Amino acid sequence: MSKLKLSVAIANLLASQGIRQVFGIIGSANAHLFDAVYQHPEIQLTCLHHEQACVMAAHGYYMQSGQIAAVFVTAGAGITNALTGVVGAWADSVPVLILSGQEATKQFASNNLSRMIGIQGVYTESIYESCTKSVVTCKDSESVVIAIASAVRLAREGRPGPCIVDIPIDLQSNEMEINKINALINENLVIKGFQSFGLSDQDLSHLLISLKSANAPLLWLGNGLRKYSSSVISSIVRDLGIPYLTSWTATDLFEPIDDLYAGHAGTYGGRAGNLILQSCDVLLTLGTRLAIPQKGYVDHQLARRAKIFVIDCDQIELDKLSERFDNKYLADASVALSQIHQSLGNTLHSSMNEWLSHVGLIRNEFSLVEPCHLKKDAVDSYQFISDLGKLSSSNTTFVTDMGTALISGFQVLEPKNGQRLFTSQGLGEMGYGLPGAIGAWFADPTRQVICLNCDGGLMMNLQDLHSVISHQIPLKLVIFNNDGYLMIKHTQNAIVGGRRAGTDRASGLTCPEYKPLVKALGFDYFSLSYLDQQDQVITEFLEHDGASVLEVFMAADQLLVPKLSVSVSADGTLVSPPLEDLSPLIPLEQIERLMLVDVHPNSISLERDEVVAKGDAIY
């Protein structure tokens, strides 16, 4: 019988399942895997300089293409270094296949009692069991084939997520009969009992009755709808004719439908989106987990006159919600939306006119860039990103890091004509932006990838600036220089009286001078310090060929608003406003005019003369 080296069989299996990209770092414990994949004609192997960056690149690869990438790491520090990237993929429901090397089977203590027998023998299963769909340390050759075939399937089915297969080095070089390998693969690639599931007839009927009788229904669309293509989702939403919000993870789900799009909502949501959310009488959320930054801190203040329906494929996400969420249905959001469309078609159009008119009124009332960001002299991240988005081509993918880049980017950018916008939303780890952008480019090298980053966050994966140059990626990297960690400075303003510690140069945090650093690595460098140069500098930056950096020097204490803040009442007490009342506070009369529900007592009690309310600035 013909035999095959197990590492070669693994490479063949990955290729047969459409995995065309592997990010990784070699070590002695995964050398056989690297050797096999490097020689495989259908797989591209890309070496980066930190394991967490490899997983983040696979995250970005999937976000851009919808295709899974694999990550190869070695034993010990190789697998522990990957942890942050894995947790980020877990939080964002991103499928990633991680194959880690491990000590030889005779040198590895599988009972988890001794610390180590040899060196680098860490207990991968116990470290990762809480943040993966599956994690398996293999004991023999057959278990390797079974574990990888199962992991490829599990990572993509149901609610996607990362899977890890931990492979001792001695097993990688073993040989197995080809017929046996194929039989094990075929048996474990089959989806066992899983199928997409929609709403029950009873639940669908209950939901349809509410939608048909609603005067102001609203959809809240999330990342869980990505099973269908953008064009299919867009067509369904357009035909239904119901106004909709998108979560930040679904901001580029499809091109905004002008007369239906209500924007974003949440603690850093747009003013218009929050006012529309708070005015609806039926709220249907589809495939969004309703994290606190979306729904706010006080559930009973959310859409307070509305009947709320929540559809999610994960029972755990439904169970965590409070009693405010009246109707929680376990179903695939994409299938459920299709069921609703099949039942309603465009029959609601005639009853939507008044509500659509009001949605349009609210949207037209507010600019995405707040007046406080429209400065006449200093550069402001909101105004800059707004101009950058308008001047960028339709073939652009924006990948953000955290802090200023995240908040400004997602509050201002509305991707149109094929533009994309994403980051690591759930974990929100500094350092994601650069490797995420690298992964996005490998997923589609024909696109222009722009990474929005900050002077502080970039330091978390600074080493992979060299990867951009070595792999000849024409990345455009924007660095917002705000002397450290701007978001945490605002947190310090809120909770420790503005005292600084570890957030800027004066309090112990220093970042390098980026101009000589990036030029030494091979980037071309641009800078922006004055507003009157903004359009010219952005245009030159975008038109420049090759890898380039634009450093944007902004105010070190610039506000990141609008946001929900604890505010001060007339008697001096601190009050938590409802979602429609973002800081800086707008006139109460304006809220009364735009809301289709009575003004909340907390809003009535607030002092309206404060420029920016005090409050919790932690995202």
LODO-268442 format. One line per field, with one value per residue (C-alpha): residue number from 1; residue in three letters; x, y, z. Coordinates in steps of 0.02 Angstrom, whole numbers, plus 50000, padded with zeros to 5 digits. Layout:
N
i = NUM;...;
aa = ala;...;
x = X;...;
y = Y;...;
z = Z;...;
***
This chain:
619
i = 1;2;3;4;5;6;7;8;9;10;11;12;13;14;15;16;17;18;19;20;21;22;23;24;25;26;27;28;29;30;31;32;33;34;35;36;37;38;39;40;41;42;43;44;45;46;47;48;49;50;51;52;53;54;55;56;57;58;59;60;61;62;63;64;65;66;67;68;69;70;71;72;73;74;75;76;77;78;79;80;81;82;83;84;85;86;87;88;89;90;91;92;93;94;95;96;97;98;99;100;101;102;103;104;105;106;107;108;109;110;111;112;113;114;115;116;117;118;119;120;121;122;123;124;125;126;127;128;129;130;131;132;133;134;135;136;137;138;139;140;141;142;143;144;145;146;147;148;149;150;151;152;153;154;155;156;157;158;159;160;161;162;163;164;165;166;167;168;169;170;171;172;173;174;175;176;177;178;179;180;181;182;183;184;185;186;187;188;189;190;191;192;193;194;195;196;197;198;199;200;201;202;203;204;205;206;207;208;209;210;211;212;213;214;215;216;217;218;219;220;221;222;223;224;225;226;227;228;229;230;231;232;233;234;235;236;237;238;239;240;241;242;243;244;245;246;247;248;249;250;251;252;253;254;255;256;257;258;259;260;261;262;263;264;265;266;267;268;269;270;271;272;273;274;275;276;277;278;279;280;281;282;283;284;285;286;287;288;289;290;291;292;293;294;295;296;297;298;299;300;301;302;303;304;305;306;307;308;309;310;311;312;313;314;315;316;317;318;319;320;321;322;323;324;325;326;327;328;329;330;331;332;333;334;335;336;337;338;339;340;341;342;343;344;345;346;347;348;349;350;351;352;353;354;355;356;357;358;359;360;361;362;363;364;365;366;367;368;369;370;371;372;373;374;375;376;377;378;379;380;381;382;383;384;385;386;387;388;389;390;391;392;393;394;395;396;397;398;399;400;401;402;403;404;405;406;407;408;409;410;411;412;413;414;415;416;417;418;419;420;421;422;423;424;425;426;427;428;429;430;431;432;433;434;435;436;437;438;439;440;441;442;443;444;445;446;447;448;449;450;451;452;453;454;455;456;457;458;459;460;461;462;463;464;465;466;467;468;469;470;471;472;473;474;475;476;477;478;479;480;481;482;483;484;485;486;487;488;489;490;491;492;493;494;495;496;497;498;499;500;501;502;503;504;505;506;507;508;509;510;511;512;513;514;515;516;517;518;519;520;521;522;523;524;525;526;527;528;529;530;531;532;533;534;535;536;537;538;539;540;541;542;543;544;545;546;547;548;549;550;551;552;553;554;555;556;557;558;559;560;561;562;563;564;565;566;567;568;569;570;571;572;573;574;575;576;577;578;579;580;581;582;583;584;585;586;587;588;589;590;591;592;593;594;595;596;597;598;599;600;601;602;603;604;605;606;607;608;609;610;611;612;613;614;615;616;617;618;619;
aa = met;ser;lys;leu;lys;leu;ser;val;ala;ile;ala;asn;leu;leu;ala;ser;gln;gly;ile;arg;gln;val;phe;gly;ile;ile;gly;ser;ala;asn;ala;his;leu;phe;asp;ala;val;tyr;gln;his;pro;glu;ile;gln;leu;thr;cys;leu;his;his;glu;gln;ala;cys;val;met;ala;ala;his;gly;tyr;tyr;met;gln;ser;gly;gln;ile;ala;ala;val;phe;val;thr;ala;gly;ala;gly;ile;thr;asn;ala;leu;thr;gly;val;val;gly;ala;trp;ala;asp;ser;val;pro;val;leu;ile;leu;ser;gly;gln;glu;ala;thr;lys;gln;phe;ala;ser;asn;asn;leu;ser;arg;met;ile;gly;ile;gln;gly;val;tyr;thr;glu;ser;ile;tyr;glu;ser;cys;thr;lys;ser;val;val;thr;cys;lys;asp;ser;glu;ser;val;val;ile;ala;ile;ala;ser;ala;val;arg;leu;ala;arg;glu;gly;arg;pro;gly;pro;cys;ile;val;asp;ile;pro;ile;asp;leu;gln;ser;asn;glu;met;glu;ile;asn;lys;ile;asn;ala;leu;ile;asn;glu;asn;leu;val;ile;lys;gly;phe;gln;ser;phe;gly;leu;ser;asp;gln;asp;leu;ser;his;leu;leu;ile;ser;leu;lys;ser;ala;asn;ala;pro;leu;leu;trp;leu;gly;asn;gly;leu;arg;lys;tyr;ser;ser;ser;val;ile;ser;ser;ile;val;arg;asp;leu;gly;ile;pro;tyr;leu;thr;ser;trp;thr;ala;thr;asp;leu;phe;glu;pro;ile;asp;asp;leu;tyr;ala;gly;his;ala;gly;thr;tyr;gly;gly;arg;ala;gly;asn;leu;ile;leu;gln;ser;cys;asp;val;leu;leu;thr;leu;gly;thr;arg;leu;ala;ile;pro;gln;lys;gly;tyr;val;asp;his;gln;leu;ala;arg;arg;ala;lys;ile;phe;val;ile;asp;cys;asp;gln;ile;glu;leu;asp;lys;leu;ser;glu;arg;phe;asp;asn;lys;tyr;leu;ala;asp;ala;ser;val;ala;leu;ser;gln;ile;his;gln;ser;leu;gly;asn;thr;leu;his;ser;ser;met;asn;glu;trp;leu;ser;his;val;gly;leu;ile;arg;asn;glu;phe;ser;leu;val;glu;pro;cys;his;leu;lys;lys;asp;ala;val;asp;ser;tyr;gln;phe;ile;ser;asp;leu;gly;lys;leu;ser;ser;ser;asn;thr;thr;phe;val;thr;asp;met;gly;thr;ala;leu;ile;ser;gly;phe;gln;val;leu;glu;pro;lys;asn;gly;gln;arg;leu;phe;thr;ser;gln;gly;leu;gly;glu;met;gly;tyr;gly;leu;pro;gly;ala;ile;gly;ala;trp;phe;ala;asp;pro;thr;arg;gln;val;ile;cys;leu;asn;cys;asp;gly;gly;leu;met;met;asn;leu;gln;asp;leu;his;ser;val;ile;ser;his;gln;ile;pro;leu;lys;leu;val;ile;phe;asn;asn;asp;gly;tyr;leu;met;ile;lys;his;thr;gln;asn;ala;ile;val;gly;gly;arg;arg;ala;gly;thr;asp;arg;ala;ser;gly;leu;thr;cys;pro;glu;tyr;lys;pro;leu;val;lys;ala;leu;gly;phe;asp;tyr;phe;ser;leu;ser;tyr;leu;asp;gln;gln;asp;gln;val;ile;thr;glu;phe;leu;glu;his;asp;gly;ala;ser;val;leu;glu;val;phe;met;ala;ala;asp;gln;leu;leu;val;pro;lys;leu;ser;val;ser;val;ser;ala;asp;gly;thr;leu;val;ser;pro;pro;leu;glu;asp;leu;ser;pro;leu;ile;pro;leu;glu;gln;ile;glu;arg;leu;met;leu;val;asp;val;his;pro;asn;ser;ile;ser;leu;glu;arg;asp;glu;val;val;ala;lys;gly;asp;ala;ile;tyr;
x = 50000;50061;50107;50123;50216;50088;50147;50124;49951;49910;49964;49859;49709;49722;49732;49586;49479;49518;49647;49769;49857;49962;50039;50170;50335;50445;50522;50596;50427;50337;50479;50397;50236;50331;50428;50271;50172;50318;50331;50144;50103;49930;49972;50060;50166;50194;50314;50282;50377;50258;50133;49993;50020;50003;49832;49779;49833;49724;49582;49605;49619;49449;49368;49423;49389;49270;49397;49486;49675;49788;49920;50074;50160;50288;50284;50299;50309;50249;50077;50066;50112;49962;49836;49785;49750;49649;49541;49509;49452;49343;49259;49225;49168;49313;49365;49553;49642;49797;49917;50045;50199;50221;50357;50376;50243;50367;50425;50253;50158;49977;49910;49937;50015;50201;50255;50363;50458;50565;50561;50423;50291;50145;49967;49884;49714;49695;49757;49639;49483;49385;49418;49411;49279;49397;49574;49654;49827;49856;49917;49944;49946;49762;49710;49806;49706;49542;49577;49625;49481;49360;49438;49421;49237;49204;49290;49167;49002;48872;48944;49122;49277;49458;49512;49682;49767;49924;50039;50192;50344;50370;50196;50224;50356;50261;50196;50019;49932;49851;49687;49677;49712;49577;49449;49479;49469;49307;49225;49270;49241;49057;48947;48871;48695;48723;48618;48567;48403;48273;48128;47993;47822;47757;47901;47893;47705;47727;47862;47764;47611;47717;47804;47640;47560;47712;47714;47901;47992;48181;48307;48476;48591;48747;48896;48795;48714;48874;48826;48735;48820;48811;48700;48575;48561;48548;48411;48310;48324;48280;48127;48067;48078;48110;48240;48396;48546;48708;48824;49005;49054;48923;48962;49019;48892;48824;48823;48706;48530;48506;48321;48328;48498;48489;48675;48752;48690;48769;48876;48986;48847;48797;48669;48550;48562;48529;48379;48304;48335;48251;48100;48057;47909;47970;48155;48218;48402;48480;48649;48717;48762;48704;48862;48859;48937;48783;48638;48707;48723;48539;48433;48264;48314;48342;48208;48091;47925;47976;47941;48112;48148;48322;48377;48545;48618;48704;48594;48725;48713;48524;48533;48643;48511;48397;48208;48201;48227;48051;48069;48232;48236;48373;48397;48523;48501;48524;48394;48274;48291;48254;48098;48037;48065;47974;47825;47818;47901;47872;47700;47755;47807;47643;47643;47822;47808;47783;47916;48041;48011;48051;48207;48265;48229;48340;48479;48482;48486;48661;48828;48939;49076;49021;49039;49175;49282;49265;49415;49484;49667;49714;49705;49565;49552;49366;49383;49539;49456;49302;49409;49515;49359;49293;49459;49491;49440;49298;49430;49491;49493;49512;49581;49590;49686;49608;49584;49575;49584;49439;49320;49349;49351;49190;49096;49138;49171;49021;49097;49022;49045;49139;49244;49275;49302;49345;49448;49451;49291;49260;49431;49485;49669;49798;49912;49780;49782;49948;49939;49752;49793;49931;49807;49680;49807;49856;49671;49655;49815;49714;49639;49712;49732;49739;49782;49722;49836;49901;50071;50036;49945;50068;50204;50113;50161;50293;50404;50291;50322;50468;50348;50261;50425;50491;50330;50319;50147;50095;50014;49962;49984;49908;49981;49881;50010;49921;50065;50018;49849;49714;49564;49642;49685;49498;49468;49592;49499;49340;49395;49557;49536;49639;49800;49914;50008;50078;49976;50094;50276;50266;50194;50312;50250;50359;50338;50477;50503;50418;50493;50672;50607;50492;50612;50750;50636;50597;50433;50405;50351;50221;50164;50017;50017;49909;49729;49756;49873;49753;49674;49839;49935;49798;49793;49982;49982;49846;49924;50096;50152;50225;50223;50201;50165;50065;50092;49950;49996;49837;49793;49853;49687;49564;49387;49318;49135;48988;48980;48867;48931;48880;48822;48784;48606;48545;48572;48750;48719;48785;48654;48662;48573;48478;48559;48479;48567;48749;48884;48914;48733;48616;48466;48323;48202;48294;48276;48090;48063;48152;48097;47935;47933;47926;48091;48172;48172;48361;48377;48262;48369;48534;48627;48635;48771;48914;49022;49067;48995;49099;49094;49162;49273;49317;49258;
y = 50000;50176;50285;50472;50578;50651;50832;50814;50742;50893;51013;50917;50922;51110;51138;51021;51127;51288;51352;51448;51554;51508;51638;51575;51573;51420;51329;51158;51088;51135;51118;50969;51069;51217;51104;51023;51183;51279;51147;51139;51227;51287;51364;51528;51531;51703;51730;51872;51918;51879;51739;51855;51953;51792;51757;51938;51929;51774;51872;52013;51887;51815;51985;52036;51875;51769;51628;51540;51552;51439;51488;51384;51414;51315;51243;51338;51525;51501;51444;51559;51710;51674;51694;51876;51846;51689;51777;51917;51792;51703;51867;51916;51743;51730;51555;51526;51358;51358;51211;51214;51109;51016;50918;50737;50623;50538;50706;50783;50759;50749;50737;50924;50887;50915;51084;51014;50855;50928;51110;51210;51080;51190;51126;51199;51123;51197;51368;51380;51281;51438;51535;51410;51302;51155;51126;50954;50892;50739;50575;50472;50487;50446;50578;50710;50677;50668;50827;50933;50873;50907;51077;51133;51090;51159;51325;51366;51288;51369;51521;51524;51533;51478;51296;51233;51067;51035;50911;50831;50841;50653;50628;50757;50647;50483;50396;50332;50233;50351;50254;50267;50454;50483;50380;50476;50643;50601;50539;50693;50828;50782;50903;50789;50843;51028;51127;51308;51334;51469;51526;51405;51436;51498;51620;51683;51712;51808;51918;51952;52009;52139;52199;52217;52319;52428;52613;52634;52467;52459;52324;52312;52211;52123;52021;51861;51902;51878;51702;51781;51894;52082;52095;51968;52054;52225;52165;52091;52246;52360;52255;52250;52439;52444;52569;52486;52514;52417;52362;52417;52242;52251;52429;52370;52228;52314;52488;52602;52618;52806;52816;52668;52681;52748;52736;52662;52665;52641;52726;52792;52785;52927;53051;53011;52823;52836;52952;52836;52683;52767;52817;52647;52544;52373;52331;52174;52132;52004;51924;52054;52010;52175;52212;52355;52479;52447;52441;52555;52524;52526;52400;52472;52637;52553;52586;52608;52605;52462;52277;52199;52040;51963;51830;51744;51572;51561;51516;51581;51755;51750;51689;51834;51963;52037;52030;52193;52090;52021;51893;51797;51672;51544;51544;51581;51767;51752;51614;51710;51868;51767;51693;51866;51926;51777;51814;52003;52047;52233;52237;52360;52498;52593;52601;52661;52835;52936;52839;52850;53036;53053;52945;53058;53212;53148;53094;53264;53354;53295;53286;53136;53258;53352;53543;53531;53433;53563;53666;53809;53779;53617;53446;53338;53150;53157;53289;53203;53032;53107;53186;53029;52924;53043;53052;52863;52751;52625;52489;52535;52430;52524;52424;52514;52491;52548;52714;52866;52761;52649;52779;52914;52788;52698;52855;52946;52821;52754;52634;52657;52587;52433;52508;52398;52443;52324;52293;52176;52234;52118;52111;52282;52244;52376;52308;52231;52363;52326;52134;52145;52257;52138;51995;52097;52132;51949;51908;52028;52112;52211;52321;52477;52441;52588;52555;52685;52674;52777;52815;52708;52560;52536;52493;52331;52251;52371;52227;52188;52355;52259;52125;52258;52300;52123;52061;52217;52266;52439;52477;52653;52677;52826;52860;52978;53057;53110;53085;52915;52842;52971;52866;52823;53005;53040;52895;52976;53140;53051;52940;53007;53194;53205;53145;53062;52900;52800;52885;53017;53067;53172;53027;52890;52828;52869;52824;52839;52973;52883;52979;52911;52741;52708;52784;52670;52521;52575;52672;52838;52967;53105;53215;53329;53464;53604;53597;53704;53569;53424;53393;53415;53298;53165;53172;53155;53013;52916;52941;52885;52712;52588;52573;52742;52820;52977;53041;53153;53270;53308;53385;53275;53299;53298;53244;53078;53123;53103;52977;52926;53004;53016;53196;53326;53368;53537;53489;53431;53243;53127;53058;52921;52990;52878;52832;52976;53104;53096;53218;53358;53383;53461;53571;53480;53560;53476;53305;53337;53385;53232;53095;52998;52955;53063;53139;53036;53113;53097;53208;53338;53346;53382;53546;53589;53720;53598;53582;53401;53296;53199;53013;52843;52853;52669;52584;
z = 50000;49958;50106;50130;50256;50375;50353;50165;50191;50300;50163;50036;50153;50176;49989;49955;50072;49982;50106;49998;50129;50279;50396;50515;50606;50601;50748;50773;50825;50663;50538;50449;50425;50353;50236;50167;50142;50068;49932;49897;49732;49786;49955;49989;50147;50221;50365;50488;50646;50789;50813;50869;50708;50608;50684;50662;50480;50458;50539;50413;50271;50315;50339;50165;50070;50173;50156;50298;50316;50419;50545;50587;50755;50850;51025;51188;51161;50983;51037;51189;51083;50972;51115;51087;50903;50942;51071;50945;50814;50944;50994;50812;50752;50629;50573;50585;50582;50694;50682;50822;50844;51008;51096;51044;51117;51236;51304;51330;51493;51439;51617;51646;51817;51791;51727;51588;51546;51409;51354;51270;51313;51365;51388;51236;51272;51446;51387;51239;51285;51332;51172;51028;50947;50966;51029;51018;51063;50954;51027;50869;50680;50654;50780;50681;50523;50619;50717;50566;50458;50601;50637;50456;50466;50640;50608;50469;50522;50632;50719;50651;50759;50781;50799;50856;50820;50924;50835;50917;50806;50794;50723;50586;50505;50522;50367;50343;50209;50085;50083;50272;50267;50137;50232;50393;50302;50214;50373;50476;50346;50337;50433;50563;50602;50574;50455;50442;50533;50524;50631;50682;50604;50771;50800;50621;50635;50798;50722;50563;50660;50751;50592;50498;50638;50672;50631;50654;50631;50628;50581;50667;50554;50617;50564;50575;50407;50307;50255;50108;49980;49998;49845;49914;50084;50003;49886;50029;50138;49993;49950;50130;50138;50326;50392;50462;50573;50557;50696;50678;50622;50485;50432;50260;50245;50089;50016;50115;50043;50059;50101;50222;50307;50485;50525;50682;50861;51031;51161;51020;50893;50780;50846;50705;50729;50915;50894;50762;50872;51021;50915;50840;50898;50839;50841;50753;50780;50663;50694;50814;50993;51070;51167;51292;51168;51059;51182;51317;51502;51556;51460;51506;51425;51255;51123;51269;51175;51061;51060;51033;50935;50940;50816;50842;50803;50973;51122;51243;51166;51187;51366;51423;51375;51508;51516;51417;51260;51245;51107;51084;50940;50906;50718;50582;50551;50363;50349;50461;50357;50201;50284;50331;50153;50078;50190;50173;50008;49981;50063;50198;50077;50081;50271;50285;50207;50366;50462;50318;50308;50493;50476;50334;50439;50580;50462;50378;50546;50591;50504;50534;50584;50741;50741;50874;50750;50611;50662;50560;50598;50689;50610;50683;50658;50615;50482;50414;50400;50320;50185;50166;50137;50005;49913;49917;49774;49777;49778;49952;50110;50274;50421;50587;50747;50911;51000;50888;50730;50783;50854;50723;50583;50624;50673;50511;50371;50276;50148;49976;49801;49859;49998;50151;50335;50477;50632;50782;50865;51012;51094;51032;51050;51010;50876;50764;50628;50542;50532;50494;50346;50290;50291;50194;50057;50040;50023;49876;49812;49683;49819;49897;50083;50203;50384;50510;50660;50806;50879;51032;50957;50815;50941;50985;50819;50757;50701;50553;50470;50396;50332;50228;50144;50128;50046;49936;49999;49935;50103;50149;50336;50427;50600;50711;50826;50986;51107;51172;51218;51185;51237;51405;51435;51425;51545;51665;51646;51697;51841;51917;51899;51741;51820;51692;51719;51574;51438;51366;51359;51517;51618;51563;51393;51245;51062;50934;50805;50662;50516;50530;50585;50438;50311;50374;50345;50167;50177;50094;50221;50221;50365;50402;50536;50466;50409;50254;50186;50217;50046;49955;50071;50066;49876;49861;49987;49895;49725;49782;49727;49850;50038;50120;50289;50326;50502;50559;50701;50797;50964;51106;51197;51051;51098;51036;51022;51010;51152;51294;51454;51634;51647;51780;51833;51892;52074;52041;52047;51912;51793;51659;51505;51382;51216;51121;51230;51179;51233;51190;51242;51113;51158;51241;51118;50974;51056;51088;50906;50835;50955;50932;51117;51273;51327;51464;51639;51648;51495;51570;51728;51640;51633;51448;51459;51482;51328;51358;51498;51619;51597;51569;51416;51413;51253;
***
